[in-house]
């Protein structure tokens, strides 16, 4: 990204990832398992999977755009913030929809998770101050 435009760097990075992924198709047994997985799933799960992968692709593009614009270290360290959002979202979903998400919530577990998030935040702060 330092020597070429964003889209060129993005294309080269994705091309390298694609070629590396092709290595998984070399063993015949693994190749059959990969291509037969889609036949075993229901339509609702396929739609959920497609939506998930679409959002993941969008996030990857946005992540690479952020790396292009700023510091690689800072951008990747900010990914640590996702743990806080997942924690809060899991707490809310487990309270609102216990049949959807069963989360063990005890004082000890809450303290452990909050301490872990605080440690990540301190690491981000140290990185940001450098």
C-alpha positions as CSV (number, residue, x, y, z in Angstrom):
1,X,0.0,0.0,0.0
2,X,3.0,2.3,0.4
3,X,3.9,2.2,-3.3
4,X,0.8,1.6,-5.2
5,X,-2.9,2.7,-5.3
6,X,-5.4,1.1,-3.0
7,X,-7.2,-1.1,-5.6
8,X,-3.9,-2.5,-7.0
9,X,-2.7,-3.4,-3.5
10,X,-6.1,-4.9,-2.7
11,X,-6.2,-7.0,-5.9
12,X,-2.7,-8.3,-5.4
13,X,-3.4,-9.2,-1.7
14,X,-6.6,-11.0,-2.6
15,X,-5.0,-12.8,-5.6
16,X,-2.3,-14.1,-3.2
17,X,-5.0,-15.2,-0.7
18,X,-6.9,-17.0,-3.5
19,X,-3.8,-18.9,-4.7
20,X,-3.0,-19.9,-1.2
21,X,-6.6,-21.2,-0.7
22,X,-6.3,-23.3,-3.9
23,X,-3.7,-25.4,-2.0
24,X,-6.6,-26.8,0.0
25,X,-8.2,-28.2,-3.1
26,X,-5.1,-30.4,-4.0
27,X,-6.0,-33.4,-1.8
28,X,-8.9,-35.2,-3.6
29,X,-10.6,-36.2,-0.3
30,X,-10.6,-32.7,1.1
31,X,-11.8,-31.3,-2.3
32,X,-14.8,-33.7,-2.3
33,X,-15.7,-32.7,1.3
34,X,-15.5,-29.0,0.5
35,X,-17.7,-29.2,-2.6
36,X,-20.2,-31.6,-1.0
37,X,-20.8,-29.4,2.0
38,X,-23.3,-27.1,0.2
39,X,-25.6,-30.1,-0.7
40,X,-26.1,-31.0,3.0
41,X,-27.4,-27.6,4.2
42,X,-30.9,-26.1,4.3
43,X,-31.9,-23.0,2.3
44,X,-32.2,-20.8,5.4
45,X,-28.7,-21.7,6.5
46,X,-27.4,-21.0,3.0
47,X,-29.0,-17.6,3.1
48,X,-27.5,-16.8,6.5
49,X,-24.1,-18.1,5.3
50,X,-24.3,-15.9,2.2
51,X,-25.2,-12.8,4.3
52,X,-22.4,-13.6,6.7
53,X,-19.9,-13.9,3.9
54,X,-21.1,-10.7,2.2
55,X,-20.7,-8.8,5.4
56,X,-17.2,-10.4,6.0
57,X,-16.2,-9.3,2.5
58,X,-17.4,-5.8,3.1
59,X,-15.5,-5.6,6.4
60,X,-12.3,-6.9,4.7
61,X,-12.6,-4.2,2.0
62,X,-13.1,-1.5,4.7
63,X,-10.3,-2.9,6.8
64,X,-7.9,-2.7,3.9
65,X,-9.1,0.8,3.1
66,X,-8.3,1.8,6.7
67,X,-4.8,0.2,6.4
68,X,-4.3,2.1,3.2
69,X,-5.2,5.4,4.9
70,X,-3.5,5.0,8.2
71,X,-1.2,2.9,10.4
72,X,-1.4,-0.9,10.0
73,X,-0.6,-1.4,13.7
74,X,-3.2,0.9,14.9
75,X,-5.9,-0.4,12.6
76,X,-5.2,-4.0,13.6
77,X,-5.0,-3.1,17.3
78,X,-8.4,-1.4,17.1
79,X,-9.8,-4.8,16.0
80,X,-9.5,-5.6,19.7
81,X,-12.5,-3.3,20.3
82,X,-14.7,-6.0,18.7
83,X,-14.4,-8.1,21.9
84,X,-16.2,-5.3,23.8
85,X,-19.0,-5.2,21.3
86,X,-19.4,-8.9,21.2
87,X,-19.5,-9.0,25.0
88,X,-22.2,-6.4,25.2
89,X,-24.2,-7.9,22.3
90,X,-24.0,-11.4,23.9
91,X,-25.2,-10.0,27.2
92,X,-28.1,-8.2,25.6
93,X,-29.1,-11.2,23.4
94,X,-28.8,-13.7,26.2
95,X,-31.1,-11.6,28.4
96,X,-33.6,-10.8,25.6
97,X,-33.6,-14.1,23.7
98,X,-32.4,-16.8,26.0
99,X,-33.6,-19.5,23.6
100,X,-31.4,-18.0,20.9
101,X,-28.2,-17.5,22.9
102,X,-27.5,-19.2,26.2
103,X,-24.7,-17.4,28.0
104,X,-23.6,-18.3,31.5
105,X,-23.6,-15.1,33.4
106,X,-22.2,-15.3,36.9
107,X,-20.3,-12.6,38.8
108,X,-17.0,-14.4,38.4
109,X,-17.4,-14.8,34.6
110,X,-18.5,-11.1,34.3
111,X,-15.5,-9.9,36.2
112,X,-13.1,-12.1,34.1
113,X,-14.6,-10.8,30.8
114,X,-14.6,-7.2,32.0
115,X,-10.9,-7.6,33.1
116,X,-10.0,-9.1,29.7
117,X,-11.6,-6.2,27.9
118,X,-9.8,-3.7,30.2
119,X,-6.5,-5.4,29.4
120,X,-7.2,-5.1,25.7
121,X,-8.1,-1.4,26.2
122,X,-4.9,-0.8,28.1
123,X,-2.9,-2.4,25.3
124,X,-4.7,-0.2,22.8
125,X,-4.0,2.9,24.9
126,X,-0.3,2.0,25.1
127,X,-0.1,1.5,21.4
128,X,-2.0,4.7,20.7
129,X,0.3,6.8,22.9
130,X,3.5,5.6,21.1
